[in-house]
Amino acid sequence: MKEQALFCDGTLSYVIPQEPQENEVVRLRFRTAKNDVKRVRLMTAVGGYDMQKEAGKDGAEFDYYEIRWRLNEKPFRYCFEIQDEEEVRYYSRCGVSKEIVELYDRSGLFYTGLGERRGDVPDLHGSFL
């Protein structure tokens, strides 16, 4: 698994709309290297959900996975689980790890904020290209 290609942040490219409101459907996206992983899952306090691989462009360096999620009145905290044939990794605001960040620990998880600005979800890695 090419860990340096794993990426998501709170920008409009990965969270649509970027500032979702209560009860709104949000589209979450996650990036991997092209044809590098078997499965990407959204991990929440209530379970894990498979994300769908988007149809890619010919010659693209990356694959993108997405899922649509309806928010409710509670803050939504999440991270991603990435699987290939041999290993599992987790991706949160802290980057890639071999173990999941506990879902009650807000420090590392992505957080929608329900209408608050998402400046609290920094791009910790910058561009890898």
N, C-alpha and C positions, 0 to 999 in steps of 0.2 A: 504494500500500500504506500502510495506516495503522499506522506503526511504533509509535506510542504504545499500541496495543492488543495488540501481541505480548507474550506473557507465559508464563512457567513458573517455578516455584521448587521447592524440595525439600519443600514441605508436603504433607500428606495429600490435598489437592485435586488435586495434579499427579503425585505418586509414590505408588503404591498396591501393596503396603504401604510405609509411609514408611521403615521400617528393614528392608529385605529381607535374607534370609539367602542363603548360598551355595546355588546350584542352584534357587532359588525363581524363579517367574515374577513379574515386576513389570509393572504397568500404568503407562505414562507418558502424560501428557496435555499438550497445548499449546493456548494460547488465541490466537485472532485476532479481528479485527472481523468482524461478520456479512457473509458473502458477499464477502469482500475478497480472498481469495487462491485460487490455483488448486491449490496442492499444498504440503503440509508433509512433510518427511522427517526421520527420525532419522538423524543422522550419527555413525558409530562408527569405530573404527580399522580395521574390516574392510569398511566400505562404507556406502552410504546405503539407507534402507528407507522406503518410503511409509507414511505414517500414514493411518488411516481417519477420515473426518469422522463425528462422532457425530450422531445425529438430534437436532436442536435443538428447543427449545420455541418456539412462536409468540410473536413480540414480543421475543425475546431479542436482546441487543445483540452477543453474541459467538458464534462458532463454536468448538468444541473438537475437536481431533484426538487420536487415541490409537493406541497400539501396545502389544502385550504382548511382553515380552522375557525369555527365560530367562537368568538370571545363571549364571556358572560360578565357579571359585575365584579368578579374577583380578579386580582392581578394574575396574569398568565406567565408562568416561568417554565422554561424549557431548555433542552440541549439536544444534541444529535448523537445517534449511535451509527457508526459506519462499520460495515462488515465486508471483508473480502474472503477468499477461500481459507485463509490461515489465521486471521486475527480480527479482533474487534477493537475499535478506538471510539472515544467520545470527544465531542467538540462542544465547548462552551465559550463564554467570554474570555476565559483564561487560556484558550487554545486547545491543543490536542492532548489527551491523556489516555492511559490504559484503564482507568477506572472512572465510573460515573461520579460526578459531583453530587452530593446528597441534595435532593430536591428541596429540602427545607433551608438550605444554605444559599441565601440570595447572592452571595459574593461572586459566584462564578457563572450563574445561569443567565441566559438571555431573559429579558423582562420587557413586556409590552408597555406597561405603565398606563394602559387604557386612556389614551388621549393626551398623556403628558409627552413632552418632547423626549425623543429617544437618544439624546446626546449622552446618556449614561451607558450606551452600548458602543464602546470605542472599537476602532479598527486596530487591534493589538498587533497585527502582523504586517500591515501594509501590503503592497503588491509583491508577488513572488515572481513576476515575469521579468 
